[in-house]
Amino acid sequence: MENKTARLTLLIDPEKKKAFEKLCATQDRTPSQVVRQMIREYLQQHGVEYSTKSKISQAK
């Protein structure tokens, strides 16, 4: 888990936001958790390394 946080602000259609929040709730996850996971997967997919990666994930 990252030690520091930074805010990312984005604009989204209100209906998509509502649907996304509802889906996250059904999966017992917060929208922030899901977005952070999507960002990690996107970076990994494109081979981008970053310094806050945990030691556990680097050992794989």
N, C-alpha and C positions, 0 to 999 in steps of 0.2 A: 504494500500500500504506500502511496506517495505521502511524504511528510508535509509538504506545503500544498496549498491549493491556489488556483487562479480562477477567476470568473470568466465564463464564456457566455456571451449574450447572443441570442439569435432570434430571428423573427420567423414565426410559423403560422400557418393558417389556423384560426381558432378551432375549427372542427377536427383538424388533424391532431392538434394538441390534446383535445378532449379524448379522442379515440386512443391516442398514445398513452395518456395517463390511465385510462380505463384498462387497457391491456396490461400495463405495468402492474396495476393493482391486482389483477387476476393472477399474476405470476408472483405476487408478494415481493415485488421489487420496486424501488423508487425510479422515477424517470432519470435521475442523475446517475444511478448505478448502471442503468441500461446504456445511457449515452457514453459513460466512461468505458464500458466494455466495448461498445462499437468503435470508439476511437482507438483503443488498444488493438483491436482486430484489424482495423484499417491500416494502422502503422505497421503491424506485423506483415500484413498482406503485401505491403509495398517495401518491405525490407528496411524500414526506418528504425534505427536504434535510438534510444533516449536514456538519459542518465538516471531517471527515477525508476527504471525497471527493477523489480525485486530480485534478490540473489537467487531465489527459488526458481523463477521463470528463466533466468539466464543459465541455470545448471542443466536444463532439459536438453 
